[in-house]
Amino acid sequence: MAVNSEQPIIIKKVKKGGGHGHHGGAWKVAYADFVTAMMAFFLLMWLLNTTSPEQKQGIADYFAPASISSTTSGSGGILGGTSLGDDGAKADGKMSVIQQMAPEAPDNVNKDGQSPTTANLDSASEQALRDALAKKEQDAFASAAQSLRQSLQDMPELAELSKQIMIDQTPEGLRIQLVDQEGRAMFKENSKEPNDRAKILLRAVAKVINQLPNRVTISGHTSANAYGKKQDGDWALSAQRADASRVVLRSAGVDDDRIYQVSGKANSEPLYADDPTLAGNRRISIVLLREKPVLPDNL
């Protein structure tokens, strides 16, 4: 009885791990989730980069609620919430987009379809073009004047006569004046025919005129007599000298169609107003006229 009453002894052995439980399979699941998330992220970035703005708008409209729009009532801001739109429950969600793409014409649009702001911009553009053309013409005149001065210095036969040419720019255009000096007249007394000195100067001026397309005016001027009085014959004489100068310019290659005006002004516009009897008042004035810029029809 004593032997049967003894309970069997059970020995339980627990097998412990090797201390490397953190290298089990759980980390693989986490890593797989991370890789999947990264692939999804880069796929999204690629799609955003390859789609056009119209496609993005279409995708946004597809996921946007058809009948809910933001409201301007209530508290606004993050508590503003949403409400049913004015377009009703059957709206397609595009009304706001259509209104932004095709707004109504403002009340201040003129009959040409332009607002005052647009008209002002067009006017400013036209003025800018006029200024640019005027600047271009100004530079062309300056270049022509420099070319004439350079030719007077380079040619020995003209260097002696350089003091008898005056070049300046006036509101009318580029003015070139052939001026008499004491003992160096360009016309014989009371004669309309230019002498050899005047012809050389006129041919030099013709080279400059041919460089530009501008029209030309030629005017003759005389001086007052020793008593400072004007003579009736000076009107005809100054006009004849101007026309004789035109003939020399034409023989040097200046087209007759470019001559806009030939006139005689006698001694009505003296170069030296303080002393109208000076020889310098006798001169031929040649002006390359400033041309009004021709603007394109679309301005």
C-alpha positions as a printed NumPy array, in Angstrom:
array([[   0.   ,    0.   ,    0.   ],
       [   2.827,    2.341,    0.794],
       [   4.462,    1.706,   -2.578],
       [   1.295,    2.244,   -4.602],
       [   0.527,    5.475,   -2.832],
       [   3.676,    7.184,   -4.026],
       [   3.069,    9.583,   -6.915],
       [   5.295,    9.327,   -9.989],
       [   7.897,   11.994,  -10.316],
       [   7.569,   13.994,  -13.617],
       [  10.565,   15.94 ,  -14.805],
       [   9.72 ,   18.83 ,  -17.204],
       [  12.524,   20.132,  -19.343],
       [  12.162,   23.613,  -20.913],
       [  14.277,   24.207,  -23.978],
       [  15.425,   27.806,  -23.997],
       [  16.158,   29.758,  -27.157],
       [  19.639,   30.595,  -28.299],
       [  19.328,   34.31 ,  -27.441],
       [  18.721,   35.384,  -31.034],
       [  14.958,   35.788,  -31.064],
       [  15.129,   39.246,  -32.632],
       [  16.344,   37.621,  -35.86 ],
       [  13.038,   35.86 ,  -36.341],
       [  10.565,   36.465,  -39.242],
       [   8.72 ,   39.553,  -37.868],
       [  11.188,   42.054,  -39.318],
       [  10.581,   40.717,  -42.809],
       [   6.933,   41.711,  -42.637],
       [   7.784,   45.243,  -41.531],
       [  10.411,   45.596,  -44.26 ],
       [   7.977,   44.338,  -46.909],
       [   5.418,   46.945,  -45.804],
       [   8.068,   49.672,  -46.006],
       [   9.16 ,   48.65 ,  -49.521],
       [   5.542,   48.509,  -50.656],
       [   4.881,   52.005,  -49.287],
       [   7.972,   53.381,  -51.018],
       [   6.969,   51.83 ,  -54.33 ],
       [   3.506,   53.347,  -54.01 ],
       [   5.027,   56.739,  -53.178],
       [   7.377,   56.761,  -56.17 ],
       [   4.593,   55.52 ,  -58.436],
       [   2.421,   58.43 ,  -57.27 ],
       [   5.223,   60.919,  -57.885],
       [   5.76 ,   59.503,  -61.371],
       [   2.071,   59.773,  -62.201],
       [   1.923,   63.378,  -60.97 ],
       [   4.913,   64.234,  -63.132],
       [   3.575,   62.637,  -66.321],
       [  -0.026,   63.874,  -66.216],
       [  -1.079,   67.205,  -67.707],
       [  -2.945,   69.928,  -65.738],
       [  -6.138,   69.011,  -67.617],
       [  -5.772,   65.369,  -66.57 ],
       [  -5.155,   66.384,  -62.961],
       [  -8.29 ,   68.539,  -63.072],
       [ -10.275,   65.63 ,  -64.495],
       [  -9.065,   63.307,  -61.738],
       [  -9.941,   65.921,  -59.104],
       [ -13.429,   66.352,  -60.598],
       [ -13.925,   62.59 ,  -60.609],
       [ -13.281,   62.281,  -56.868],
       [ -14.991,   65.58 ,  -55.922],
       [ -18.551,   65.35 ,  -54.509],
       [ -21.029,   66.382,  -57.176],
       [ -23.369,   68.45 ,  -55.021],
       [ -21.233,   69.762,  -52.168],
       [ -19.31 ,   72.982,  -52.304],
       [ -17.631,   75.213,  -49.762],
       [ -19.782,   77.853,  -48.143],
       [ -18.94 ,   81.41 ,  -47.185],
       [ -21.463,   81.426,  -44.324],
       [ -20.922,   80.374,  -40.715],
       [ -17.69 ,   80.659,  -38.838],
       [ -15.427,   80.207,  -41.853],
       [ -11.889,   78.925,  -41.69 ],
       [ -11.4  ,   75.38 ,  -40.495],
       [ -14.864,   75.385,  -38.923],
       [ -16.555,   76.611,  -42.061],
       [ -17.713,   73.136,  -43.113],
       [ -19.513,   72.383,  -46.372],
       [ -23.053,   72.754,  -47.564],
       [ -25.174,   71.81 ,  -50.529],
       [ -24.355,   73.95 ,  -53.536],
       [ -26.78 ,   76.258,  -55.306],
       [ -26.66 ,   74.05 ,  -58.365],
       [ -28.746,   71.34 ,  -56.7  ],
       [ -28.203,   67.7  ,  -56.015],
       [ -28.008,   66.794,  -59.685],
       [ -25.148,   69.157,  -60.48 ],
       [ -22.114,   67.62 ,  -62.089],
       [ -19.559,   69.51 ,  -60.016],
       [ -18.288,   71.588,  -62.958],
       [ -20.243,   74.822,  -62.575],
       [ -17.57 ,   76.645,  -60.578],
       [ -14.884,   75.606,  -63.035],
       [ -16.935,   76.791,  -66.026],
       [ -17.577,   80.162,  -64.401],
       [ -13.874,   80.677,  -63.825],
       [ -12.898,   79.673,  -67.37 ],
       [ -15.55 ,   81.817,  -69.095],
       [ -16.286,   84.882,  -66.942],
       [ -18.801,   87.456,  -68.007],
       [ -17.473,   90.511,  -69.801],
       [ -16.961,   93.499,  -67.471],
       [ -19.225,   96.497,  -67.811],
       [ -16.387,   98.874,  -68.786],
       [ -15.438,   97.078,  -72.032],
       [ -15.587,   99.401,  -75.033],
       [ -17.127,   98.649,  -78.43 ],
       [ -13.853,   97.189,  -79.714],
       [ -13.863,   94.561,  -76.975],
       [ -11.029,   96.235,  -75.077],
       [ -11.064,   97.522,  -71.545],
       [  -9.577,  100.954,  -70.785],
       [  -6.536,   99.218,  -69.299],
       [  -5.917,   97.294,  -72.537],
       [  -6.375,  100.474,  -74.576],
       [  -3.842,  102.242,  -72.377],
       [  -1.376,   99.403,  -72.869],
       [  -1.834,   99.602,  -76.644],
       [  -1.271,  103.353,  -76.538],
       [   1.85 ,  102.884,  -74.456],
       [   3.121,  100.246,  -76.882],
       [   2.516,  102.576,  -79.83 ],
       [   4.377,  105.408,  -78.107],
       [   7.252,  103.07 ,  -77.265],
       [   7.489,  102.056,  -80.926],
       [   7.478,  105.688,  -82.013],
       [  10.251,  106.454,  -79.54 ],
       [  12.282,  103.492,  -80.779],
       [  11.92 ,  104.57 ,  -84.42 ],
       [  12.839,  108.155,  -83.525],
       [  15.909,  106.89 ,  -81.668],
       [  16.9  ,  104.799,  -84.677],
       [  16.559,  107.819,  -86.98 ],
       [  18.547,  109.958,  -84.547],
       [  21.373,  107.421,  -84.573],
       [  21.287,  107.272,  -88.378],
       [  21.616,  111.076,  -88.587],
       [  24.525,  111.036,  -86.157],
       [  26.239,  108.307,  -88.183],
       [  25.737,  110.239,  -91.431],
       [  27.131,  113.424,  -89.901],
       [  30.177,  111.557,  -88.635],
       [  30.668,  109.997,  -92.073],
       [  30.676,  113.426,  -93.716],
       [  33.137,  114.858,  -91.2  ],
       [  35.395,  111.843,  -91.68 ],
       [  35.371,  112.217,  -95.461],
       [  36.291,  115.892,  -95.14 ],
       [  39.316,  114.933,  -93.062],
       [  40.424,  112.014,  -95.236],
       [  40.338,  113.793,  -98.605],
       [  42.962,  116.525,  -99.052],
       [  40.81 ,  118.504, -101.458],
       [  38.018,  118.625,  -98.87 ],
       [  40.099,  119.247,  -95.756],
       [  40.648,  122.851,  -96.841],
       [  36.893,  123.323,  -97.261],
       [  35.794,  121.662,  -94.014],
       [  35.322,  125.027,  -92.299],
       [  32.649,  125.914,  -94.832],
       [  30.351,  123.051,  -93.798],
       [  28.143,  123.233,  -90.708],
       [  26.259,  120.128,  -89.555],
       [  23.621,  120.028,  -86.832],
       [  20.314,  118.398,  -85.968],
       [  17.16 ,  120.491,  -85.824],
       [  13.504,  119.634,  -85.153],
       [  13.146,  119.343,  -88.932],
       [  16.006,  116.865,  -89.336],
       [  19.72 ,  116.692,  -90.137],
       [  20.826,  120.094,  -91.49 ],
       [  23.955,  120.51 ,  -93.601],
       [  24.88 ,  124.1  ,  -94.457],
       [  27.448,  125.205,  -97.046],
       [  28.549,  128.603,  -95.793],
       [  30.538,  131.365,  -97.497],
       [  33.663,  132.746,  -95.856],
       [  35.515,  135.94 ,  -96.544],
       [  37.475,  135.3  ,  -99.715],
       [  35.929,  131.84 , -100.101],
       [  32.547,  132.319, -101.769],
       [  30.662,  129.419, -103.332],
       [  28.965,  131.575, -105.947],
       [  30.228,  134.509, -107.886],
       [  28.588,  137.774, -106.998],
       [  25.03 ,  137.932, -108.35 ],
       [  25.562,  134.574, -110.087],
       [  23.404,  131.488, -109.678],
       [  26.04 ,  128.974, -110.824],
       [  28.109,  127.289, -108.073],
       [  31.882,  127.406, -108.471],
       [  34.226,  124.422, -108.299],
       [  34.536,  124.737, -104.515],
       [  30.776,  124.515, -104.057],
       [  30.495,  121.573, -106.45 ],
       [  33.087,  119.583, -104.488],
       [  31.181,  120.193, -101.254],
       [  27.827,  119.327, -102.814],
       [  29.155,  116.029, -104.162],
       [  30.467,  115.151, -100.689],
       [  27.034,  115.942,  -99.236],
       [  25.377,  113.794, -101.913],
       [  27.265,  110.73 , -100.634],
       [  25.765,  111.244,  -97.195],
       [  22.274,  111.856,  -98.595],
       [  22.438,  108.586, -100.517],
       [  23.107,  106.699,  -97.284],
       [  19.658,  107.592,  -95.921],
       [  16.129,  107.307,  -97.355],
       [  14.861,  110.628,  -95.999],
       [  13.408,  113.373,  -98.155],
       [  15.474,  116.493,  -98.737],
       [  14.806,  120.213,  -98.749],
       [  17.209,  122.766, -100.255],
       [  17.058,  126.478,  -99.484],
       [  19.251,  129.354, -100.628],
       [  20.172,  132.317,  -98.411],
       [  21.825,  135.634,  -99.154],
       [  23.247,  138.38 ,  -96.96 ],
       [  22.117,  141.973,  -96.627],
       [  23.983,  144.696,  -98.483],
       [  26.555,  146.954,  -96.879],
       [  23.786,  149.173,  -95.551],
       [  21.907,  146.258,  -94.024],
       [  19.032,  146.577,  -96.471],
       [  17.233,  143.781,  -98.285],
       [  17.185,  143.706, -102.041],
       [  14.248,  142.473, -104.09 ],
       [  16.507,  140.505, -106.41 ],
       [  17.785,  138.387, -103.537],
       [  14.596,  136.3  , -103.509],
       [  15.054,  135.12 , -107.063],
       [  18.831,  134.79 , -106.695],
       [  18.6  ,  132.613, -103.572],
       [  15.984,  130.381, -105.217],
       [  18.113,  130.002, -108.357],
       [  21.174,  129.059, -106.294],
       [  19.143,  126.455, -104.399],
       [  17.909,  124.953, -107.665],
       [  21.43 ,  124.946, -109.125],
       [  22.552,  123.029, -106.027],
       [  19.765,  120.521, -106.639],
       [  21.118,  119.918, -110.153],
       [  24.591,  119.185, -108.764],
       [  23.134,  116.775, -106.181],
       [  21.17 ,  114.991, -108.894],
       [  24.31 ,  114.606, -111.027],
       [  25.964,  113.054, -107.948],
       [  23.263,  110.371, -107.664],
       [  20.48 ,  111.901, -105.541],
       [  17.097,  110.895, -106.941],
       [  14.807,  113.769, -107.932],
       [  11.897,  112.009, -106.19 ],
       [  13.599,  112.586, -102.855],
       [  13.713,  116.364, -103.283],
       [  10.756,  117.606, -101.288],
       [  11.255,  121.358, -101.562],
       [  13.555,  123.906, -103.21 ],
       [  13.164,  127.458, -101.975],
       [  14.839,  130.84 , -101.852],
       [  14.733,  132.724,  -98.551],
       [  16.902,  135.702,  -99.49 ],
       [  18.226,  137.256,  -96.269],
       [  15.065,  136.616,  -94.199],
       [  16.811,  134.043,  -91.967],
       [  20.354,  135.263,  -91.348],
       [  22.748,  132.802,  -89.755],
       [  24.344,  135.678,  -87.833],
       [  21.384,  137.801,  -86.818],
       [  23.593,  140.348,  -85.066],
       [  25.258,  141.221,  -88.36 ],
       [  23.191,  140.253,  -91.453],
       [  25.927,  141.631,  -93.733],
       [  28.466,  138.912,  -92.845],
       [  29.541,  136.562,  -95.612],
       [  28.486,  133.589,  -93.471],
       [  24.843,  134.519,  -94.023],
       [  25.251,  133.534,  -97.684],
       [  24.725,  129.792,  -97.678],
       [  22.946,  126.752,  -99.06 ],
       [  20.981,  124.83 ,  -96.429],
       [  20.239,  121.147,  -97.097],
       [  17.974,  119.329,  -94.633],
       [  17.284,  115.582,  -94.462],
       [  13.778,  115.639,  -93.074],
       [  12.645,  113.564,  -90.138],
       [  10.077,  111.082,  -91.357],
       [   6.922,  110.306,  -89.423],
       [   7.278,  106.634,  -88.414],
       [   4.924,  104.261,  -90.167],
       [   3.312,  101.991,  -87.571],
       [   1.91 ,   98.518,  -88.2  ],
       [  -1.863,   98.337,  -88.736],
       [  -2.365,   96.092,  -85.689],
       [  -1.386,   98.854,  -83.25 ]])
